[in-house]
Amino acid sequence: MTAALACLVMGVAVTGCADDSAAEPVSADQMLDDANATMRALTSVSIDAVTKVTGGDDRSSRLTTDLKGKCSFKSTSSTGASIEQIRIGGMDYVRPNRTYLEESGRHMVGADKQDRWVKTPAGKSQPGDGLSQCTHKFASFGRVEKGQLTRVNGAPAIRLKVTDGKEGSFTFYVATKGKPYIFKVVYKDDEFDTTTSFSAFDEPLDVQPPDEAKVLDMSGIG
């Protein structure tokens, strides 16, 4: 989509629209399809997620990624437990803090800070192990409805609400100027309230392996 999206969103002709003639408004479904396609084509992006859990453990995460196999990731819970990951060159470098290890049943001796990284092949990562695969599914399904125009960090955007007949709903905030980037997605149901924000679109990706002196190489074991 081009800058003319602003015209199409409003469904009226304004100065600068093609041929100065009225244009058919773009459907909510097409807007979201275009936004997802734009995000899938990115070469890099930063993704910040904050989840509030009713009566549970709130958590947050940040992923900076090429959406393929190179990324840095950190996840933190409200208890103070955190795990960091760097994936590069087919290897995972993982650093859990003391609280994370203790909550996992691995008690540490002494009071020193846990600052060692463990190096393992990325192919050994399994679903549910708390690590990122550096990817993100830019896809959606269900009924899409246009909401009000708004701004996200000063940039113009439109709200697109998606429901699929279940209890939860998604609200996508899509740019209406320039490329139709997804600025953020808010998911709400009776248990979870998650806000996922996207930034640093196609910016240079600075992901480097950690200092070798702080790495415990387990890549040749198992």
PyMOL commands that place a pseudoatom at each C-alpha (Angstrom):
pseudoatom trace, name=CA, resn=MET, resi=1, chain=A, elem=C, hetatm=0, pos=[0.000, 0.000, 0.000]
pseudoatom trace, name=CA, resn=THR, resi=2, chain=A, elem=C, hetatm=0, pos=[1.042, 3.597, -0.574]
pseudoatom trace, name=CA, resn=ALA, resi=3, chain=A, elem=C, hetatm=0, pos=[0.374, 6.884, 1.173]
pseudoatom trace, name=CA, resn=ALA, resi=4, chain=A, elem=C, hetatm=0, pos=[-2.997, 6.858, -0.576]
pseudoatom trace, name=CA, resn=LEU, resi=5, chain=A, elem=C, hetatm=0, pos=[-4.119, 4.402, 2.090]
pseudoatom trace, name=CA, resn=ALA, resi=6, chain=A, elem=C, hetatm=0, pos=[-5.152, 7.373, 4.201]
pseudoatom trace, name=CA, resn=CYS, resi=7, chain=A, elem=C, hetatm=0, pos=[-7.604, 8.336, 1.448]
pseudoatom trace, name=CA, resn=LEU, resi=8, chain=A, elem=C, hetatm=0, pos=[-8.885, 4.812, 1.153]
pseudoatom trace, name=CA, resn=VAL, resi=9, chain=A, elem=C, hetatm=0, pos=[-9.363, 4.444, 4.892]
pseudoatom trace, name=CA, resn=MET, resi=10, chain=A, elem=C, hetatm=0, pos=[-11.584, 7.495, 4.974]
pseudoatom trace, name=CA, resn=GLY, resi=11, chain=A, elem=C, hetatm=0, pos=[-13.339, 6.492, 1.765]
pseudoatom trace, name=CA, resn=VAL, resi=12, chain=A, elem=C, hetatm=0, pos=[-13.169, 10.004, 0.329]
pseudoatom trace, name=CA, resn=ALA, resi=13, chain=A, elem=C, hetatm=0, pos=[-11.103, 11.859, -2.260]
pseudoatom trace, name=CA, resn=VAL, resi=14, chain=A, elem=C, hetatm=0, pos=[-8.549, 14.346, -0.938]
pseudoatom trace, name=CA, resn=THR, resi=15, chain=A, elem=C, hetatm=0, pos=[-5.738, 16.303, -2.516]
pseudoatom trace, name=CA, resn=GLY, resi=16, chain=A, elem=C, hetatm=0, pos=[-3.039, 13.880, -3.566]
pseudoatom trace, name=CA, resn=CYS, resi=17, chain=A, elem=C, hetatm=0, pos=[-5.266, 10.884, -4.206]
pseudoatom trace, name=CA, resn=ALA, resi=18, chain=A, elem=C, hetatm=0, pos=[-4.887, 9.253, -7.602]
pseudoatom trace, name=CA, resn=ASP, resi=19, chain=A, elem=C, hetatm=0, pos=[-6.692, 11.198, -10.341]
pseudoatom trace, name=CA, resn=ASP, resi=20, chain=A, elem=C, hetatm=0, pos=[-8.437, 13.358, -7.698]
pseudoatom trace, name=CA, resn=SER, resi=21, chain=A, elem=C, hetatm=0, pos=[-11.392, 10.989, -7.962]
pseudoatom trace, name=CA, resn=ALA, resi=22, chain=A, elem=C, hetatm=0, pos=[-13.304, 9.125, -5.307]
pseudoatom trace, name=CA, resn=ALA, resi=23, chain=A, elem=C, hetatm=0, pos=[-11.759, 5.765, -4.483]
pseudoatom trace, name=CA, resn=GLU, resi=24, chain=A, elem=C, hetatm=0, pos=[-13.456, 2.670, -3.167]
pseudoatom trace, name=CA, resn=PRO, resi=25, chain=A, elem=C, hetatm=0, pos=[-12.518, 2.217, 0.499]
pseudoatom trace, name=CA, resn=VAL, resi=26, chain=A, elem=C, hetatm=0, pos=[-10.209, -0.694, 1.192]
pseudoatom trace, name=CA, resn=SER, resi=27, chain=A, elem=C, hetatm=0, pos=[-11.887, -3.456, 3.184]
pseudoatom trace, name=CA, resn=ALA, resi=28, chain=A, elem=C, hetatm=0, pos=[-10.747, -4.265, 6.705]
pseudoatom trace, name=CA, resn=ASP, resi=29, chain=A, elem=C, hetatm=0, pos=[-9.744, -7.758, 5.565]
pseudoatom trace, name=CA, resn=GLN, resi=30, chain=A, elem=C, hetatm=0, pos=[-7.560, -6.348, 2.767]
pseudoatom trace, name=CA, resn=MET, resi=31, chain=A, elem=C, hetatm=0, pos=[-5.936, -3.859, 5.131]
pseudoatom trace, name=CA, resn=LEU, resi=32, chain=A, elem=C, hetatm=0, pos=[-4.947, -6.629, 7.513]
pseudoatom trace, name=CA, resn=ASP, resi=33, chain=A, elem=C, hetatm=0, pos=[-3.777, -8.920, 4.701]
pseudoatom trace, name=CA, resn=ASP, resi=34, chain=A, elem=C, hetatm=0, pos=[-1.573, -6.126, 3.345]
pseudoatom trace, name=CA, resn=ALA, resi=35, chain=A, elem=C, hetatm=0, pos=[-0.201, -5.393, 6.813]
pseudoatom trace, name=CA, resn=ASN, resi=36, chain=A, elem=C, hetatm=0, pos=[0.663, -9.038, 7.481]
pseudoatom trace, name=CA, resn=ALA, resi=37, chain=A, elem=C, hetatm=0, pos=[2.356, -9.349, 4.089]
pseudoatom trace, name=CA, resn=THR, resi=38, chain=A, elem=C, hetatm=0, pos=[4.400, -6.213, 4.764]
pseudoatom trace, name=CA, resn=MET, resi=39, chain=A, elem=C, hetatm=0, pos=[5.550, -7.555, 8.126]
pseudoatom trace, name=CA, resn=ARG, resi=40, chain=A, elem=C, hetatm=0, pos=[6.467, -10.970, 6.695]
pseudoatom trace, name=CA, resn=ALA, resi=41, chain=A, elem=C, hetatm=0, pos=[8.695, -9.231, 4.139]
pseudoatom trace, name=CA, resn=LEU, resi=42, chain=A, elem=C, hetatm=0, pos=[10.770, -7.430, 6.786]
pseudoatom trace, name=CA, resn=THR, resi=43, chain=A, elem=C, hetatm=0, pos=[14.490, -8.143, 7.044]
pseudoatom trace, name=CA, resn=SER, resi=44, chain=A, elem=C, hetatm=0, pos=[14.549, -7.158, 10.721]
pseudoatom trace, name=CA, resn=VAL, resi=45, chain=A, elem=C, hetatm=0, pos=[12.208, -6.039, 13.481]
pseudoatom trace, name=CA, resn=SER, resi=46, chain=A, elem=C, hetatm=0, pos=[12.050, -5.658, 17.260]
pseudoatom trace, name=CA, resn=ILE, resi=47, chain=A, elem=C, hetatm=0, pos=[9.093, -7.208, 19.062]
pseudoatom trace, name=CA, resn=ASP, resi=48, chain=A, elem=C, hetatm=0, pos=[8.189, -6.270, 22.646]
pseudoatom trace, name=CA, resn=ALA, resi=49, chain=A, elem=C, hetatm=0, pos=[5.460, -8.195, 24.435]
pseudoatom trace, name=CA, resn=VAL, resi=50, chain=A, elem=C, hetatm=0, pos=[3.882, -7.560, 27.834]
pseudoatom trace, name=CA, resn=THR, resi=51, chain=A, elem=C, hetatm=0, pos=[1.410, -10.083, 29.236]
pseudoatom trace, name=CA, resn=LYS, resi=52, chain=A, elem=C, hetatm=0, pos=[-0.728, -9.557, 32.319]
pseudoatom trace, name=CA, resn=VAL, resi=53, chain=A, elem=C, hetatm=0, pos=[-2.250, -12.716, 33.725]
pseudoatom trace, name=CA, resn=THR, resi=54, chain=A, elem=C, hetatm=0, pos=[-5.314, -12.690, 35.960]
pseudoatom trace, name=CA, resn=GLY, resi=55, chain=A, elem=C, hetatm=0, pos=[-4.152, -14.142, 39.266]
pseudoatom trace, name=CA, resn=GLY, resi=56, chain=A, elem=C, hetatm=0, pos=[-0.947, -15.389, 37.662]
pseudoatom trace, name=CA, resn=ASP, resi=57, chain=A, elem=C, hetatm=0, pos=[2.602, -14.544, 36.680]
pseudoatom trace, name=CA, resn=ASP, resi=58, chain=A, elem=C, hetatm=0, pos=[2.911, -11.431, 34.538]
pseudoatom trace, name=CA, resn=ARG, resi=59, chain=A, elem=C, hetatm=0, pos=[5.765, -11.492, 32.030]
pseudoatom trace, name=CA, resn=SER, resi=60, chain=A, elem=C, hetatm=0, pos=[7.478, -9.493, 29.339]
pseudoatom trace, name=CA, resn=SER, resi=61, chain=A, elem=C, hetatm=0, pos=[9.866, -10.197, 26.480]
pseudoatom trace, name=CA, resn=ARG, resi=62, chain=A, elem=C, hetatm=0, pos=[11.898, -8.497, 23.787]
pseudoatom trace, name=CA, resn=LEU, resi=63, chain=A, elem=C, hetatm=0, pos=[12.933, -10.114, 20.513]
pseudoatom trace, name=CA, resn=THR, resi=64, chain=A, elem=C, hetatm=0, pos=[15.181, -8.468, 17.932]
pseudoatom trace, name=CA, resn=THR, resi=65, chain=A, elem=C, hetatm=0, pos=[15.297, -10.665, 14.859]
pseudoatom trace, name=CA, resn=ASP, resi=66, chain=A, elem=C, hetatm=0, pos=[15.772, -11.153, 11.131]
pseudoatom trace, name=CA, resn=LEU, resi=67, chain=A, elem=C, hetatm=0, pos=[12.653, -13.394, 11.292]
pseudoatom trace, name=CA, resn=LYS, resi=68, chain=A, elem=C, hetatm=0, pos=[14.741, -16.341, 10.100]
pseudoatom trace, name=CA, resn=GLY, resi=69, chain=A, elem=C, hetatm=0, pos=[17.542, -17.700, 12.257]
pseudoatom trace, name=CA, resn=LYS, resi=70, chain=A, elem=C, hetatm=0, pos=[19.402, -14.789, 13.815]
pseudoatom trace, name=CA, resn=CYS, resi=71, chain=A, elem=C, hetatm=0, pos=[18.068, -13.023, 16.883]
pseudoatom trace, name=CA, resn=SER, resi=72, chain=A, elem=C, hetatm=0, pos=[18.488, -11.881, 20.454]
pseudoatom trace, name=CA, resn=PHE, resi=73, chain=A, elem=C, hetatm=0, pos=[15.761, -12.582, 22.998]
pseudoatom trace, name=CA, resn=LYS, resi=74, chain=A, elem=C, hetatm=0, pos=[15.046, -11.932, 26.661]
pseudoatom trace, name=CA, resn=SER, resi=75, chain=A, elem=C, hetatm=0, pos=[12.060, -13.009, 28.706]
pseudoatom trace, name=CA, resn=THR, resi=76, chain=A, elem=C, hetatm=0, pos=[11.357, -11.797, 32.256]
pseudoatom trace, name=CA, resn=SER, resi=77, chain=A, elem=C, hetatm=0, pos=[8.618, -12.758, 34.713]
pseudoatom trace, name=CA, resn=SER, resi=78, chain=A, elem=C, hetatm=0, pos=[7.175, -10.751, 37.602]
pseudoatom trace, name=CA, resn=THR, resi=79, chain=A, elem=C, hetatm=0, pos=[9.104, -12.978, 40.027]
pseudoatom trace, name=CA, resn=GLY, resi=80, chain=A, elem=C, hetatm=0, pos=[12.390, -11.644, 38.649]
pseudoatom trace, name=CA, resn=ALA, resi=81, chain=A, elem=C, hetatm=0, pos=[13.245, -14.808, 36.749]
pseudoatom trace, name=CA, resn=SER, resi=82, chain=A, elem=C, hetatm=0, pos=[14.738, -14.116, 33.331]
pseudoatom trace, name=CA, resn=ILE, resi=83, chain=A, elem=C, hetatm=0, pos=[16.366, -15.959, 30.476]
pseudoatom trace, name=CA, resn=GLU, resi=84, chain=A, elem=C, hetatm=0, pos=[18.424, -14.448, 27.671]
pseudoatom trace, name=CA, resn=GLN, resi=85, chain=A, elem=C, hetatm=0, pos=[19.170, -16.000, 24.305]
pseudoatom trace, name=CA, resn=ILE, resi=86, chain=A, elem=C, hetatm=0, pos=[21.351, -15.171, 21.337]
pseudoatom trace, name=CA, resn=ARG, resi=87, chain=A, elem=C, hetatm=0, pos=[20.910, -17.281, 18.199]
pseudoatom trace, name=CA, resn=ILE, resi=88, chain=A, elem=C, hetatm=0, pos=[23.529, -16.879, 15.523]
pseudoatom trace, name=CA, resn=GLY, resi=89, chain=A, elem=C, hetatm=0, pos=[25.433, -19.172, 13.171]
pseudoatom trace, name=CA, resn=GLY, resi=90, chain=A, elem=C, hetatm=0, pos=[23.189, -22.146, 14.002]
pseudoatom trace, name=CA, resn=MET, resi=91, chain=A, elem=C, hetatm=0, pos=[24.030, -21.924, 17.709]
pseudoatom trace, name=CA, resn=ASP, resi=92, chain=A, elem=C, hetatm=0, pos=[22.048, -20.871, 20.760]
pseudoatom trace, name=CA, resn=TYR, resi=93, chain=A, elem=C, hetatm=0, pos=[23.746, -18.999, 23.582]
pseudoatom trace, name=CA, resn=VAL, resi=94, chain=A, elem=C, hetatm=0, pos=[21.464, -19.110, 26.616]
pseudoatom trace, name=CA, resn=ARG, resi=95, chain=A, elem=C, hetatm=0, pos=[21.848, -17.331, 29.960]
pseudoatom trace, name=CA, resn=PRO, resi=96, chain=A, elem=C, hetatm=0, pos=[19.253, -17.881, 32.705]
pseudoatom trace, name=CA, resn=ASN, resi=97, chain=A, elem=C, hetatm=0, pos=[19.595, -15.820, 35.887]
pseudoatom trace, name=CA, resn=ARG, resi=98, chain=A, elem=C, hetatm=0, pos=[19.721, -17.286, 39.400]
pseudoatom trace, name=CA, resn=THR, resi=99, chain=A, elem=C, hetatm=0, pos=[16.006, -16.877, 40.008]
pseudoatom trace, name=CA, resn=TYR, resi=100, chain=A, elem=C, hetatm=0, pos=[15.169, -18.682, 36.764]
pseudoatom trace, name=CA, resn=LEU, resi=101, chain=A, elem=C, hetatm=0, pos=[17.444, -21.577, 37.686]
pseudoatom trace, name=CA, resn=GLU, resi=102, chain=A, elem=C, hetatm=0, pos=[16.082, -21.799, 41.222]
pseudoatom trace, name=CA, resn=GLU, resi=103, chain=A, elem=C, hetatm=0, pos=[12.481, -21.769, 39.993]
pseudoatom trace, name=CA, resn=SER, resi=104, chain=A, elem=C, hetatm=0, pos=[13.483, -24.591, 37.638]
pseudoatom trace, name=CA, resn=GLY, resi=105, chain=A, elem=C, hetatm=0, pos=[14.761, -26.624, 40.601]
pseudoatom trace, name=CA, resn=ARG, resi=106, chain=A, elem=C, hetatm=0, pos=[18.460, -25.968, 40.025]
pseudoatom trace, name=CA, resn=HIS, resi=107, chain=A, elem=C, hetatm=0, pos=[19.778, -24.428, 43.237]
pseudoatom trace, name=CA, resn=MET, resi=108, chain=A, elem=C, hetatm=0, pos=[23.057, -22.575, 43.008]
pseudoatom trace, name=CA, resn=VAL, resi=109, chain=A, elem=C, hetatm=0, pos=[25.838, -22.505, 45.582]
pseudoatom trace, name=CA, resn=GLY, resi=110, chain=A, elem=C, hetatm=0, pos=[27.097, -19.093, 46.679]
pseudoatom trace, name=CA, resn=ALA, resi=111, chain=A, elem=C, hetatm=0, pos=[25.747, -15.638, 46.067]
pseudoatom trace, name=CA, resn=ASP, resi=112, chain=A, elem=C, hetatm=0, pos=[27.645, -14.685, 42.937]
pseudoatom trace, name=CA, resn=LYS, resi=113, chain=A, elem=C, hetatm=0, pos=[25.752, -13.367, 39.936]
pseudoatom trace, name=CA, resn=GLN, resi=114, chain=A, elem=C, hetatm=0, pos=[24.954, -15.984, 37.280]
pseudoatom trace, name=CA, resn=ASP, resi=115, chain=A, elem=C, hetatm=0, pos=[26.578, -14.562, 34.149]
pseudoatom trace, name=CA, resn=ARG, resi=116, chain=A, elem=C, hetatm=0, pos=[27.556, -17.672, 32.190]
pseudoatom trace, name=CA, resn=TRP, resi=117, chain=A, elem=C, hetatm=0, pos=[26.135, -18.449, 28.753]
pseudoatom trace, name=CA, resn=VAL, resi=118, chain=A, elem=C, hetatm=0, pos=[25.535, -22.045, 27.653]
pseudoatom trace, name=CA, resn=LYS, resi=119, chain=A, elem=C, hetatm=0, pos=[26.241, -22.791, 23.990]
pseudoatom trace, name=CA, resn=THR, resi=120, chain=A, elem=C, hetatm=0, pos=[24.221, -25.522, 22.260]
pseudoatom trace, name=CA, resn=PRO, resi=121, chain=A, elem=C, hetatm=0, pos=[23.144, -26.238, 18.656]
pseudoatom trace, name=CA, resn=ALA, resi=122, chain=A, elem=C, hetatm=0, pos=[19.983, -24.325, 17.760]
pseudoatom trace, name=CA, resn=GLY, resi=123, chain=A, elem=C, hetatm=0, pos=[18.557, -27.555, 16.338]
pseudoatom trace, name=CA, resn=LYS, resi=124, chain=A, elem=C, hetatm=0, pos=[18.262, -28.959, 19.857]
pseudoatom trace, name=CA, resn=SER, resi=125, chain=A, elem=C, hetatm=0, pos=[15.750, -26.310, 20.867]
pseudoatom trace, name=CA, resn=GLN, resi=126, chain=A, elem=C, hetatm=0, pos=[12.329, -27.766, 21.641]
pseudoatom trace, name=CA, resn=PRO, resi=127, chain=A, elem=C, hetatm=0, pos=[8.861, -26.160, 21.889]
pseudoatom trace, name=CA, resn=GLY, resi=128, chain=A, elem=C, hetatm=0, pos=[8.157, -25.045, 25.427]
pseudoatom trace, name=CA, resn=ASP, resi=129, chain=A, elem=C, hetatm=0, pos=[11.788, -24.640, 26.471]
pseudoatom trace, name=CA, resn=GLY, resi=130, chain=A, elem=C, hetatm=0, pos=[11.386, -20.878, 26.766]
pseudoatom trace, name=CA, resn=LEU, resi=131, chain=A, elem=C, hetatm=0, pos=[13.592, -20.072, 23.767]
pseudoatom trace, name=CA, resn=SER, resi=132, chain=A, elem=C, hetatm=0, pos=[12.708, -18.158, 20.616]
pseudoatom trace, name=CA, resn=GLN, resi=133, chain=A, elem=C, hetatm=0, pos=[12.905, -19.609, 17.128]
pseudoatom trace, name=CA, resn=CYS, resi=134, chain=A, elem=C, hetatm=0, pos=[13.591, -16.065, 15.821]
pseudoatom trace, name=CA, resn=THR, resi=135, chain=A, elem=C, hetatm=0, pos=[10.362, -16.232, 13.815]
pseudoatom trace, name=CA, resn=HIS, resi=136, chain=A, elem=C, hetatm=0, pos=[6.946, -14.631, 14.188]
pseudoatom trace, name=CA, resn=LYS, resi=137, chain=A, elem=C, hetatm=0, pos=[3.678, -15.623, 12.526]
pseudoatom trace, name=CA, resn=PHE, resi=138, chain=A, elem=C, hetatm=0, pos=[2.206, -12.576, 10.849]
pseudoatom trace, name=CA, resn=ALA, resi=139, chain=A, elem=C, hetatm=0, pos=[-1.164, -14.113, 10.141]
pseudoatom trace, name=CA, resn=SER, resi=140, chain=A, elem=C, hetatm=0, pos=[-4.696, -13.636, 11.401]
pseudoatom trace, name=CA, resn=PHE, resi=141, chain=A, elem=C, hetatm=0, pos=[-8.120, -15.144, 10.966]
pseudoatom trace, name=CA, resn=GLY, resi=142, chain=A, elem=C, hetatm=0, pos=[-11.656, -14.346, 11.964]
pseudoatom trace, name=CA, resn=ARG, resi=143, chain=A, elem=C, hetatm=0, pos=[-13.961, -11.412, 11.414]
pseudoatom trace, name=CA, resn=VAL, resi=144, chain=A, elem=C, hetatm=0, pos=[-12.153, -8.106, 10.841]
pseudoatom trace, name=CA, resn=GLU, resi=145, chain=A, elem=C, hetatm=0, pos=[-13.796, -4.763, 11.573]
pseudoatom trace, name=CA, resn=LYS, resi=146, chain=A, elem=C, hetatm=0, pos=[-12.471, -1.247, 11.111]
pseudoatom trace, name=CA, resn=GLY, resi=147, chain=A, elem=C, hetatm=0, pos=[-12.143, 0.846, 14.218]
pseudoatom trace, name=CA, resn=GLN, resi=148, chain=A, elem=C, hetatm=0, pos=[-11.271, 4.463, 14.802]
pseudoatom trace, name=CA, resn=LEU, resi=149, chain=A, elem=C, hetatm=0, pos=[-8.233, 6.277, 13.478]
pseudoatom trace, name=CA, resn=THR, resi=150, chain=A, elem=C, hetatm=0, pos=[-5.618, 6.895, 16.154]
pseudoatom trace, name=CA, resn=ARG, resi=151, chain=A, elem=C, hetatm=0, pos=[-1.906, 7.468, 16.666]
pseudoatom trace, name=CA, resn=VAL, resi=152, chain=A, elem=C, hetatm=0, pos=[0.795, 5.133, 17.939]
pseudoatom trace, name=CA, resn=ASN, resi=153, chain=A, elem=C, hetatm=0, pos=[3.886, 6.930, 19.196]
pseudoatom trace, name=CA, resn=GLY, resi=154, chain=A, elem=C, hetatm=0, pos=[2.817, 9.909, 17.113]
pseudoatom trace, name=CA, resn=ALA, resi=155, chain=A, elem=C, hetatm=0, pos=[2.300, 7.962, 13.875]
pseudoatom trace, name=CA, resn=PRO, resi=156, chain=A, elem=C, hetatm=0, pos=[-1.187, 7.753, 12.297]
pseudoatom trace, name=CA, resn=ALA, resi=157, chain=A, elem=C, hetatm=0, pos=[-2.818, 4.331, 12.462]
pseudoatom trace, name=CA, resn=ILE, resi=158, chain=A, elem=C, hetatm=0, pos=[-6.172, 2.595, 12.204]
pseudoatom trace, name=CA, resn=ARG, resi=159, chain=A, elem=C, hetatm=0, pos=[-7.578, 0.053, 14.626]
pseudoatom trace, name=CA, resn=LEU, resi=160, chain=A, elem=C, hetatm=0, pos=[-8.622, -3.300, 13.138]
pseudoatom trace, name=CA, resn=LYS, resi=161, chain=A, elem=C, hetatm=0, pos=[-10.515, -5.557, 15.527]
pseudoatom trace, name=CA, resn=VAL, resi=162, chain=A, elem=C, hetatm=0, pos=[-10.427, -9.308, 14.892]
pseudoatom trace, name=CA, resn=THR, resi=163, chain=A, elem=C, hetatm=0, pos=[-12.764, -11.820, 16.518]
pseudoatom trace, name=CA, resn=ASP, resi=164, chain=A, elem=C, hetatm=0, pos=[-13.199, -15.506, 15.771]
pseudoatom trace, name=CA, resn=GLY, resi=165, chain=A, elem=C, hetatm=0, pos=[-16.220, -16.415, 17.876]
pseudoatom trace, name=CA, resn=LYS, resi=166, chain=A, elem=C, hetatm=0, pos=[-14.158, -17.227, 20.966]
pseudoatom trace, name=CA, resn=GLU, resi=167, chain=A, elem=C, hetatm=0, pos=[-13.916, -15.227, 24.173]
pseudoatom trace, name=CA, resn=GLY, resi=168, chain=A, elem=C, hetatm=0, pos=[-10.802, -13.302, 23.226]
pseudoatom trace, name=CA, resn=SER, resi=169, chain=A, elem=C, hetatm=0, pos=[-10.270, -10.570, 20.639]
pseudoatom trace, name=CA, resn=PHE, resi=170, chain=A, elem=C, hetatm=0, pos=[-7.328, -8.934, 18.880]
pseudoatom trace, name=CA, resn=THR, resi=171, chain=A, elem=C, hetatm=0, pos=[-6.926, -5.272, 18.009]
pseudoatom trace, name=CA, resn=PHE, resi=172, chain=A, elem=C, hetatm=0, pos=[-4.328, -4.509, 15.345]
pseudoatom trace, name=CA, resn=TYR, resi=173, chain=A, elem=C, hetatm=0, pos=[-2.938, -0.983, 15.021]
pseudoatom trace, name=CA, resn=VAL, resi=174, chain=A, elem=C, hetatm=0, pos=[-1.878, -0.549, 11.379]
pseudoatom trace, name=CA, resn=ALA, resi=175, chain=A, elem=C, hetatm=0, pos=[-0.017, 2.417, 9.910]
pseudoatom trace, name=CA, resn=THR, resi=176, chain=A, elem=C, hetatm=0, pos=[-2.018, 4.586, 7.519]
pseudoatom trace, name=CA, resn=LYS, resi=177, chain=A, elem=C, hetatm=0, pos=[0.977, 6.527, 6.176]
pseudoatom trace, name=CA, resn=GLY, resi=178, chain=A, elem=C, hetatm=0, pos=[3.769, 4.925, 4.186]
pseudoatom trace, name=CA, resn=LYS, resi=179, chain=A, elem=C, hetatm=0, pos=[4.004, 1.148, 4.399]
pseudoatom trace, name=CA, resn=PRO, resi=180, chain=A, elem=C, hetatm=0, pos=[1.189, -0.553, 6.345]
pseudoatom trace, name=CA, resn=TYR, resi=181, chain=A, elem=C, hetatm=0, pos=[3.339, -1.688, 9.246]
pseudoatom trace, name=CA, resn=ILE, resi=182, chain=A, elem=C, hetatm=0, pos=[1.664, -3.258, 12.249]
pseudoatom trace, name=CA, resn=PHE, resi=183, chain=A, elem=C, hetatm=0, pos=[2.620, -1.009, 15.162]
pseudoatom trace, name=CA, resn=LYS, resi=184, chain=A, elem=C, hetatm=0, pos=[1.073, -3.151, 17.868]
pseudoatom trace, name=CA, resn=VAL, resi=185, chain=A, elem=C, hetatm=0, pos=[-1.439, -5.893, 18.604]
pseudoatom trace, name=CA, resn=VAL, resi=186, chain=A, elem=C, hetatm=0, pos=[-3.542, -6.041, 21.760]
pseudoatom trace, name=CA, resn=TYR, resi=187, chain=A, elem=C, hetatm=0, pos=[-5.102, -9.358, 22.791]
pseudoatom trace, name=CA, resn=LYS, resi=188, chain=A, elem=C, hetatm=0, pos=[-7.645, -9.607, 25.598]
pseudoatom trace, name=CA, resn=ASP, resi=189, chain=A, elem=C, hetatm=0, pos=[-9.684, -12.393, 27.126]
pseudoatom trace, name=CA, resn=ASP, resi=190, chain=A, elem=C, hetatm=0, pos=[-10.810, -13.311, 30.636]
pseudoatom trace, name=CA, resn=GLU, resi=191, chain=A, elem=C, hetatm=0, pos=[-7.338, -14.541, 31.617]
pseudoatom trace, name=CA, resn=PHE, resi=192, chain=A, elem=C, hetatm=0, pos=[-4.753, -12.751, 29.496]
pseudoatom trace, name=CA, resn=ASP, resi=193, chain=A, elem=C, hetatm=0, pos=[-4.094, -9.183, 28.439]
pseudoatom trace, name=CA, resn=THR, resi=194, chain=A, elem=C, hetatm=0, pos=[-1.161, -9.049, 26.020]
pseudoatom trace, name=CA, resn=THR, resi=195, chain=A, elem=C, hetatm=0, pos=[0.246, -6.071, 24.151]
pseudoatom trace, name=CA, resn=THR, resi=196, chain=A, elem=C, hetatm=0, pos=[2.786, -6.836, 21.423]
pseudoatom trace, name=CA, resn=SER, resi=197, chain=A, elem=C, hetatm=0, pos=[4.602, -3.838, 19.939]
pseudoatom trace, name=CA, resn=PHE, resi=198, chain=A, elem=C, hetatm=0, pos=[6.696, -3.767, 16.764]
pseudoatom trace, name=CA, resn=SER, resi=199, chain=A, elem=C, hetatm=0, pos=[9.494, -1.322, 15.939]
pseudoatom trace, name=CA, resn=ALA, resi=200, chain=A, elem=C, hetatm=0, pos=[12.880, -0.913, 14.213]
pseudoatom trace, name=CA, resn=PHE, resi=201, chain=A, elem=C, hetatm=0, pos=[11.459, -2.047, 10.865]
pseudoatom trace, name=CA, resn=ASP, resi=202, chain=A, elem=C, hetatm=0, pos=[14.264, -3.132, 8.493]
pseudoatom trace, name=CA, resn=GLU, resi=203, chain=A, elem=C, hetatm=0, pos=[16.922, -1.449, 10.632]
pseudoatom trace, name=CA, resn=PRO, resi=204, chain=A, elem=C, hetatm=0, pos=[20.467, -2.919, 10.712]
pseudoatom trace, name=CA, resn=LEU, resi=205, chain=A, elem=C, hetatm=0, pos=[20.511, -5.983, 12.946]
pseudoatom trace, name=CA, resn=ASP, resi=206, chain=A, elem=C, hetatm=0, pos=[23.288, -5.972, 15.534]
pseudoatom trace, name=CA, resn=VAL, resi=207, chain=A, elem=C, hetatm=0, pos=[23.333, -9.480, 17.007]
pseudoatom trace, name=CA, resn=GLN, resi=208, chain=A, elem=C, hetatm=0, pos=[26.694, -10.812, 18.148]
pseudoatom trace, name=CA, resn=PRO, resi=209, chain=A, elem=C, hetatm=0, pos=[27.737, -13.891, 20.141]
pseudoatom trace, name=CA, resn=PRO, resi=210, chain=A, elem=C, hetatm=0, pos=[28.703, -13.244, 23.780]
pseudoatom trace, name=CA, resn=ASP, resi=211, chain=A, elem=C, hetatm=0, pos=[32.250, -12.983, 25.103]
pseudoatom trace, name=CA, resn=GLU, resi=212, chain=A, elem=C, hetatm=0, pos=[33.870, -16.419, 24.783]
pseudoatom trace, name=CA, resn=ALA, resi=213, chain=A, elem=C, hetatm=0, pos=[35.250, -16.105, 28.315]
pseudoatom trace, name=CA, resn=LYS, resi=214, chain=A, elem=C, hetatm=0, pos=[31.671, -16.273, 29.621]
pseudoatom trace, name=CA, resn=VAL, resi=215, chain=A, elem=C, hetatm=0, pos=[30.555, -19.180, 27.417]
pseudoatom trace, name=CA, resn=LEU, resi=216, chain=A, elem=C, hetatm=0, pos=[30.219, -22.811, 28.541]
pseudoatom trace, name=CA, resn=ASP, resi=217, chain=A, elem=C, hetatm=0, pos=[30.379, -24.785, 25.316]
pseudoatom trace, name=CA, resn=MET, resi=218, chain=A, elem=C, hetatm=0, pos=[27.983, -27.749, 25.460]
pseudoatom trace, name=CA, resn=SER, resi=219, chain=A, elem=C, hetatm=0, pos=[27.637, -28.081, 21.696]
pseudoatom trace, name=CA, resn=GLY, resi=220, chain=A, elem=C, hetatm=0, pos=[29.617, -31.319, 21.542]
pseudoatom trace, name=CA, resn=ILE, resi=221, chain=A, elem=C, hetatm=0, pos=[27.697, -33.061, 24.316]
pseudoatom trace, name=CA, resn=GLY, resi=222, chain=A, elem=C, hetatm=0, pos=[24.760, -35.347, 23.629]
for i in range(1, 222): cmd.bond("trace and resi %d" % i, "trace and resi %d" % (i + 1))
show_as sticks, trace
zoom trace
